[in-house]
């Protein structure tokens, strides 16, 4: 399952600089995902299959796994087509989708996940940034092309499977939808509800579209993990953990594999989070994250900050070219934006050591943001003094906040038309920050430099087990 490192060279510095200066880096590159997804969508062969023809009952008590899987397998081996699930409740274990296959759920059709873990085979799964044995997702695909899930039906995880990891076996529990190495993935319109495990988890996928999906769950909503050209639009989230999280691996394993999450566009979504953030970037960032655009979204509830971008020394790689604009933020318990690159997430047993392990962070732009009664506007002091954030723009921000902005270890900062009424304390406090719009800022105590991360002994070799899941 684990891949060797490959050459995914970043755009030339001159091109990146031009795109970032115009605020178009993520927009110009991520919007290609929709067109690219269309090129790799399921082929139309005219084949349409009904799982009832293979014995599916849809009565909510009979396990229909074999009938459903037979229809899906025949669809794939016959060149692709559509498996249409009519109204009914189909109790099922894990189902694998093949290439050029559309799983179409009619309105009134429900795929109900089995409560029995034995119905979810154990394979290598990526969990919190590392490959480890675990149960496959309820609906999954691997090494496939042109995979589609669509329709007005429902996909429900079993609430009889509590927690994220089985305490007896140490195996990760099943995700709801999980896709590995899928080229051309489209999930549209369906309603999803998951238990305590992640809902939707694409890994190593290219040309991905999530449109009009309802995401309800007891953990993360969509975890985009080392994927390229991803569009998430017009989706509605109500989750216990991050509504959307962008990841790319953890520690030496993720760093050596070196597959970034890049060219992501998130637009016109509504977010309600009850445990962490509406949008989280990190903390598993060891393959890098770049060119992300978030626009026209409503952050309606957040347990911490609406936007939380995070990593730590020992991850390495980079987080760069992040653009977020036209956001409406309310109901955030802690605030609008937090940046934390010093101590977020657990340290990997095999970290990226020394200066190379300190993530490079640059080119963050937040503009046309409306905040309503957020406790803190920006908390951004946990940034490594050896690698300051290079390029931070906050422009055209309006609304009200309990406290203002705390910034440390940044250069090339632009604060422009930040017209937020702050209830107490200074509107802006800084330490080791240079740029424009900083006049009148209060002084902050310097950030304490963390101890250097030391390499593990014996050193990591790609392929070795790197510890049990958290």
Secondary structure as UniProt FT lines:
FT   HELIX           13..21
FT   TURN            22..23
FT   HELIX           25..30
FT   HELIX           32..39
FT   STRAND          48..50
FT   HELIX           51..54
FT   STRAND          59..63
FT   HELIX           65..77
FT   TURN            78..79
FT   STRAND          81..85
FT   STRAND          88..92
FT   STRAND          95..96
FT   TURN            99..100
FT   STRAND          101..105
FT   TURN            107..108
FT   STRAND          109..113
FT   HELIX           117..119
FT   STRAND          122..127
FT   TURN            128..129
FT   STRAND          130..135
FT   STRAND          139..151
FT   STRAND          154..156
FT   TURN            159..160
FT   TURN            167..169
FT   STRAND          177..188
FT   STRAND          191..193
FT   STRAND          200..203
FT   STRAND          206..211
FT   STRAND          214..217
FT   STRAND          222..225
FT   STRAND          228..233
FT   STRAND          236..239
FT   STRAND          244..247
FT   HELIX           251..257
FT   STRAND          261..267
FT   STRAND          270..273
FT   STRAND          279..281
FT   TURN            286..287
FT   STRAND          289..302
FT   STRAND          305..310
FT   TURN            313..314
FT   STRAND          318..330
FT   STRAND          335..340
FT   TURN            349..350
FT   HELIX           355..357
FT   STRAND          360..382
FT   TURN            385..386
FT   STRAND          389..422
FT   STRAND          428..436
FT   TURN            439..440
FT   STRAND          442..443
FT   TURN            462..463
//
